């Protein structure tokens, strides 16, 4: 398949790129600062340009999303808006604008995360963003069929434990290679409206 | 208890007002166009003014939130932003700004809805907004304790079936009086981080 991979040069994106490439797919990498195509999906105009440039694809996979972390009483409306624009609206717009550009049975795969269901201190914006997207995935799935959409909602990466492990006490980690397989499952499988939680 | 009830003159708010009043609580009603205090919670400045005016309260209960309904392919980024501002950010800010104004073991109760888990066509912005808030409730609960926060996430109201029943085929409805009891449960009970789904 021809697959558009957004956030392709990040920690997760690199693993997803390898997994999809190993499966023989043609991966078009997209990033703000690196990749085959340089676009920022927090800008709807750049998403339009990205799809015009990429041509018809079979799948769109995203590994891109930024949210601020702060105690809830220190968050501002601007922080929640930044989380909404940086992870929710960006990926929703990737789907909304992508519908006419992907194959009849093509798929969208977006990134969320465990904080949707398992909160941690300072993570209220991340939880909010992940919960928003996962509910959107369930809703969009019933409207865009036979095109499909799923979310990947991983726990902390094993490879990131040195940096972030203290935020997830007693919670299992997941290898990036296993998270990447969840993308393979979403792209090559037939399910839709699912939240895969590797 | 002294309770601040936002959206008090709406269909749901009126039922919640009656239920809380029947339990002997002092209810300060808040609305954009009616109630004891006239404030619009989509404006953070008005939330600040509302808390300054209301003084210390034991509980804050919200029955206010607006989102647009359209097919996902007809939604614009502005529509999702309107849903975010109209239902998510408004209620999050009510909590964030409310923390210093409510009792040590006071509570926040926000309104979400069944579309968080059971999508319907044209409801992607509503699903997104409800999912966002429910994840926020779980996250905020662990930070603001011993203050509490819960969400009320009802199905379609029995009293609204004539207008909206066709959007919820085969789904059970709930009487407004039973939804109002979920607010009583949240306000008078001791649980936090819960999603009550009457």
Contacts between the chains, C-beta under 8 A, distances in Angstrom:
chain1	res1	chain2	res2	distance
A	44	B	77	5.3
A	71	B	143	6.3
A	72	B	95	7.8
A	72	B	96	6.4
A	72	B	99	7.9
A	72	B	139	7.3
A	72	B	140	5.2
A	72	B	143	4.6
A	72	B	144	6.6
A	73	B	96	6.7
A	73	B	99	5.5
A	73	B	143	7.5
A	73	B	144	7.7
A	75	B	96	6.2
A	77	B	44	5.3
A	77	B	89	5.8
A	77	B	92	7.9
A	77	B	93	5.7
A	80	B	88	7.7
A	80	B	89	5.7
A	80	B	92	5.9
A	81	B	84	7.7
A	81	B	89	6.9
A	84	B	81	7.7
A	84	B	84	5.3
A	84	B	88	7.7
A	84	B	89	7.8
A	84	B	132	7.9
A	88	B	80	7.6
A	88	B	84	7.8
A	88	B	128	7.1
A	88	B	132	7.5
A	89	B	77	5.8
A	89	B	80	5.7
A	89	B	81	6.9
A	89	B	84	7.8
A	92	B	77	7.9
A	92	B	80	5.8
A	92	B	128	7.2
A	93	B	77	5.7
A	95	B	72	7.7
A	96	B	72	6.4
A	96	B	73	6.7
A	96	B	75	6.2
A	99	B	72	7.9
A	99	B	73	5.5
A	115	B	135	7.4
A	115	B	139	7.0
A	116	B	131	7.9
A	116	B	135	5.0
A	117	B	135	7.5
A	117	B	138	7.3
A	119	B	135	7.7
A	119	B	138	5.0
A	119	B	139	3.7
A	119	B	141	7.5
A	119	B	142	5.4
A	119	B	193	7.9
A	120	B	139	7.9
A	120	B	142	7.8
A	121	B	142	6.5
A	121	B	143	5.8
A	123	B	139	5.7
A	124	B	136	5.8
A	124	B	139	4.0
A	124	B	140	5.5
A	124	B	143	6.9
A	126	B	139	7.9
A	127	B	135	4.2
A	127	B	136	6.1
A	127	B	138	6.4
A	127	B	139	3.7
A	128	B	88	7.1
A	128	B	92	7.2
A	128	B	132	4.8
A	128	B	133	7.5
A	128	B	135	5.5
A	128	B	136	4.3
A	128	B	139	7.0
A	129	B	132	7.3
A	130	B	135	6.1
A	131	B	116	8.0
A	131	B	131	4.4
A	131	B	132	5.3
A	131	B	133	7.6
A	131	B	134	5.8
A	131	B	135	2.5
A	131	B	136	7.1
A	132	B	84	7.9
A	132	B	88	7.4
A	132	B	128	4.8
A	132	B	129	7.3
A	132	B	131	5.3
A	132	B	132	3.5
A	132	B	135	7.3
A	133	B	128	7.5
A	133	B	131	7.7
A	134	B	131	5.8
A	135	B	115	7.4
A	135	B	116	5.0
A	135	B	117	7.5
A	135	B	119	7.7
A	135	B	127	4.2
A	135	B	128	5.5
A	135	B	130	6.2
A	135	B	131	2.5
A	135	B	132	7.3
A	136	B	124	5.8
A	136	B	127	6.1
A	136	B	128	4.3
A	136	B	131	7.1
A	138	B	117	7.3
A	138	B	119	4.9
A	138	B	127	6.4
A	139	B	72	7.3
A	139	B	115	7.0
A	139	B	119	3.7
A	139	B	120	7.9
A	139	B	123	5.7
A	139	B	124	4.0
A	139	B	126	7.9
A	139	B	127	3.7
A	139	B	128	7.0
A	140	B	72	5.2
A	140	B	124	5.5
A	141	B	119	7.5
A	142	B	119	5.4
A	142	B	120	7.8
A	142	B	121	6.5
A	143	B	71	6.3
A	143	B	72	4.6
A	143	B	73	7.5
A	143	B	121	5.7
A	143	B	122	8.0
A	143	B	124	6.9
A	144	B	72	6.5
A	144	B	73	7.7
A	193	B	119	7.9
